[in-house]
């Protein structure tokens, strides 16, 4: 564990000093603004810190019964071979959510970056190997859907897929009968609720960012907004003002996110062009906003109310 942790720490240090060139590679591939690419890499470094801090406590042996004559323990062992198909919209952050903890816990990773972010995937491999991770412990596989299909069909101990709902369904049909561990992160149609005690100004700014950050190409982007009738008009006014005031509030012309890939698939099930900045998601006035139970936690991207959803 100590040796693996040291390798990942060195990997993080290498990423930190190369953020600018790595961000440029990501922007050229995905089309996201350069500042968003820098933000993703900085967020990725924070995620590595979290994994390094938590991994030992997560995998330590736990004694669950000991009466002096018999002892029962829960021990954690590596799965072995992790097959990871990652997404294009946040190549470092989404990919690192899988391969960093997999490597820390002693697994081999076969990593297929999105064909729209393949160079970023190769940069990850380069820096991991430079940091001391053996070349046969992290292996990048570059290619399109046929490569991903071959990777899933081989039935590795832990296949992980992040992308569209439609492809996730096909993978589940293939691997379901084999009873292997399978992790899917698929696109959704994420709604947000704005309760009547929410600050309309704060909620409007937060949800405008949540809907349009990275041109809406985010796994948890806001796609529907339900607003309590009492604050509906005020919320909509601030939402529109927020979008109009944005420096990026420009209508799309004839050029999509990337000139090289005129119709890029999002993490949602339908390939689409990036969300236009001036086309706000539909807001619906509701007579009574739903109230989350006291134990509920907020959606991971947004703060819209002083109720438990904050």
C-alpha positions, 0 to 999 in steps of 0.5 A: 500500500505504501509503495502504491500510494507513493506512486500515485502521489508522484503522479499527482505532483507531475500533473500539478506541474504540467497543468497548462500543457495537459489543459491545452491537450484537453481543450484541443480534443474536447473543445471545452474552454481552457479555464474549464480544462484547468479547473478539471485538472485542479479538481482531479488533484483534489480527488487524488488527495481524497483517495490517498487519505481514505484508502487505508481505512477503506481496505483495512481488515475488520474483525466482526466477531471474536469470542476467544475461540473463533474469530471472524474477519472481513478482508479486502483483496484486489479484484484483479483486472479492472476494465474501464471505459471512460467518457470524453466530457471530463476525461481526467476527472471521470477516468480518475474516479476509477483508475486511481482507487483501482491502482491504489488497491492493487488492481491492474487497469485496462483503460479505454479513454473516449476516442474523442479524448484519446490523447488525454488518456495517453497523457495519463498513462505517460505520467503514471508510468513516469511516476513508477506505476508499472507499464503492465499495471496501467494499460491504455487501449485506444480506439472506438466502440469496437475496442470498448465492446471487446473489452466488456465482452471479455468479462473482467472482474470489474468492468466500469463504463461511463457514457450513454444510457443506450450503451449502458443497457447493451453492456448490462445485457451482455454481462448480466448473465455472467454475474460479474461486478459491473459499474455504470455511470450513465446520462440522466435528465436531472431535475432541480427543485427550488423551494419557496424559502430559497433565495431566488438570486442565489438559486438562479445563479447556481442553477444557470451555472449547473445547467450550462457549465461545460456547455451542459455536457456534464453528468449532473447538469441541470436539465429541468427546473421546478420552481415554487409558484410563490417565487417563480417570476422572481427566479425566472427574471434573475435566471434570464439576467444571469445568462444575459450577463455571462461573458460566454452568453453568445449564440452558437454559429455554425461551429460546434464544440469541436471542428473535428467532431461536428456532432459529439455525443454527450453523456446523455443517451441522445447525441446532441450539439452543446447546450446553447447558452441563451437557451435556458432549461424549461422552468415549471411553476409548481404549487407546492415544492417537494420537501426532502426528508431530514436525512436527504443530501443535496444533489452534488452540484447545486445549492438552491435552498435553505431546506435540507436541499442546500 
